[in-house]
Structure formats: structure tokens, C-alpha cells
Amino acid sequence: MNDSDSKAFPSKTAGSVHQALLAVGTIGEFLILIFTLVYIYANNFYYDHLYEMEQKFTVFSFVLYYMCFVTYLIWLVQVHKAIRQKHSDYPIRTVGAMARMIPFINLWGFSNTFTHIYRYFALHPELERKARYIQKMIVPLYFVWFGEGIINRILIRHFSHMESMSMLLGAIMQTTRMAFFYCMTRIIHNSLVMLYKKDEEGLH
């Protein structure tokens, strides 16, 4: 384990920015979910009062989604760097972190990435609980990331008349995905805050 300056760890700023964007994104997706419910169950009211607002929220959420994706990549690379500062044997470096996000490779990459993170956090007694949370979130991660597309294909193929159900499912999954990644980011970020704070206190 390596000693390092604990006042500002590599992913601190990126983690704070990414969390803020995810929080805004979660609220935005929840509002779109509400709009979707109104569209399905009160169609006339939707077109009279909410249509223009919903279109603006949709564009905003679309842009924010890609901003979150960019900040996610930056943050995650910095997370690996922060862990390497504490554990020189931590295996994931910048190129490996980016490679794990490539389509198809990410089927393995998600699990591998967060498994390494939780295992190294679990080496610290004060982070064992948070490490278990991360471990338990790995399987649901696959569902929120890939589940919408799979379920929508089933609906389109076998229940083509259920367009409203498909719309509602999409809104629910997008809201859940954003909230899920917010929780995951918060747990990992706070774990690093605790880890570096402990080392800082140990220097005094």
C-alpha cells in the first residue's frame, strides 16, 4: 500500500461533478416518466398543457445523458488511479478502463471493473459495508443497462399493440438507470473520501 497526499484524490472533482449531473438527470428522467403517465392516461390534458414542456425536457435529458456518459468515463478512469495510489498491485489502468467500456466487451467489463473496485475496498475494514453494497449492485447493473432493449424487443415482436406499455417501460428504465448510477457513483465516491480522510488523519 502506497502513501500519498490525501487532501485531494484523483477522482474527487470528477466524482462530485458526475454525481451532480446524475442527480439532475434522475430528476429530469422522473419528470419525463410523469409526462409519459399523463400522456397514456390523460392524453388530451397532455397535449393541451404538457406537450411543449415535455419536448424541452426530452432534449435536455438527451444532452445530459451524453454529458453523464463522458463524465462517467473520466470519473471511472480517475477512480482506478485513486485506488492504484493506495494499492500498487491494482490491475486496471487507463487503457484497460476504457477498453472495458467498448460495446460487447462491456458485457464482461462492467462486472470485472466493479468487482475489482469492491474487492480492493473490502481490504479496508471501514469500507467493508460499502464494498458489499457495490458487490450486490453488479447484477442489477446489467439489468438497468441492457434490460430495456431486451424487454422492448419482446414487446415489439409479440405485443406490437402495446405501444403505450413500451413507452412507459422505457421511461421507468431510464429513470431507474440514472438513479442506479447515481447511487453507485455516490457509494464509490464516498468510499474514496473515507479512505483518503483516514490516511490524512493518520498523518497528524
N, C-alpha and C positions, 0 to 999 in steps of 0.2 A: 504494500500500500504506500502510495507516494504522498508526501507533504506538499501542500500548495496553498496559495493565497485564497482564503475562504471568504473574503469580503464580496467578491463578485465572481460567481462561477460562470462558465461559458454560455450556458443556456438561459441565464437569468432574465435578460432583457427580452430575448426571443420568446421565452415561455410566457412572460407577462403580456406581451403583445398578442400572442396566439390565443391565450385564454380570453382576452378581451374581445377579440374578433369572434371567437366561438360563442361567447355569451350573447353578443349581439345577434349572431347568426341563429342561435337557438330561439331567441325571442322572435326574430323575423320569420323563421320557419313555423313557429307556433301560430303566429298571426295568419300565415298562409293556410294553415290547417283549419283555422276558424273560418276563413273565407271559403274554403272548399266545402265545409259543412253547410254553410249558408247557401252556397251555390246548389248543393244537392237537395236541400230540404226547403229552401225558400228562394227559388230561382228568380222570381220577379223582384223581390227585395234586393237580391244580389245585383241585378243589372241596373236597378234604379239608384242604388246608393253605394255599392262597394266595387263595382267593376273597375273603374279607373284607378282607384286606390290599390286594388289587388294587382293590377298590371304593373304599377310602380314598385310595389313590394317584390314582385316576381323578378323584375330586372335587378333590383338592389340585391336580392338574395343570390341571384346568379353570379353577379360580380363578386359578392362577398365570399361565395363558395370557393371561387378560384383564388381569391386572396388568402383564404384559410389554407388551401392546399399548398400554396407557396410558403406561407409562414410555418406550416407543419413540417415541410421538408427542411427548412432552415433550423427550426427548433430541434427536430429529432437528431440532425447531424450534431448540433451543439450538445444535446443530451449525452450522446455517445462520447463526445470529447470530455464532458464533465466527469463521466464515470471513469474514463481512462486516466484522468488526473488522480483518482483515488485508487485505481486498480490497474497497474501497468499491464496485466495479462488480459484485460478486457479485449475481446477479439474484433469488435465491429468498428471499422474506421470509415472515413468519409465515403470512399468509393463503394465499400460494401453496403453502407447505409442507403445510398442512392440506388444501388443495384437491386436491393430488396423491394423497391417500390415499382420496379418495371412490371407492366402487365404480364400475367401468368406466373412470373417469378414471385410476385407478391402473394400468391396462394401459399407459398412456403414462407415468404419474407415476413408477413405480419406475425406469425407465430414465433418465428426464430428471433425477431427483433425484441418483442416484448417478453419472451422467455428469458433472454439474456439479461434484460433490464431487471426483471423481478428477481432472478437468481442472485445478481450482484447486490441488489438492495437487501436481500434476505441475509446477507453476510453481516449486516449491521443490526444488532438486537432491537434498536429503537425504530427500525424500518420494517421489521418482520410483518407487522399487520398490514402496512401499505403494500408490501410485496405480495401478500396473499390476495389483496384486492385486485392487483394487476393480473395475477395469475388467473383469477376467476373471470376476468373480463376478456380473456383471449378468445374463447369460443364464441361468446356473444358478438365480439368484434366482427367475425366472419359473417354472422347473420345480418348485422346492420349495414355492412359494406356490400355484400353480394346478394342478400335476400330479396331486395326489392325487384331486381331484374329477373330473378328466377320465378318469383311468385307472379309477376306481371306476365311473363311468357305463358304460364299455366292458365291465367285468366283469359288472355287473348286467344289462346288455342282452343280452350274448352268452354269458356264462358264469354264469348265475344259480345254478348248483350249487356254485360256488367261493366260498362264504361265508368259509371259513377263509382263503383267499388274499386276499380283500378286507380282512379284519381284520388280517392280517399286513402287507399293503401299507400300510394306514393307520397302523399303529404305526411302521413303518420311516420313512414320510414325515414323521410328526410329530416323530420323533427327529431326523431329518435337518434338518428345517426349523428346529428350535430350535438345533441345533448350528451351522447355517449362519449364522443371525442373530447368534449369539454371536461367531463368527469375524469377521463383517462389522463388528459393533459394536466389537470389540477393535481391529481394524485402524484404523478411523476415529478411535477414542478415542486410541489410542497415537500416531497421526499428529499429532493436535492437541497432545498432550503434548509431542512433539518440537518442533513448530513454535513453541509458546509458550516452551518451555525455551530454544530457540536465541535467541529475542529477549530473554529475560531475561538470558542470559549476555552478550549483546551490549551490555547497559546497564551492565555492571560493567567 
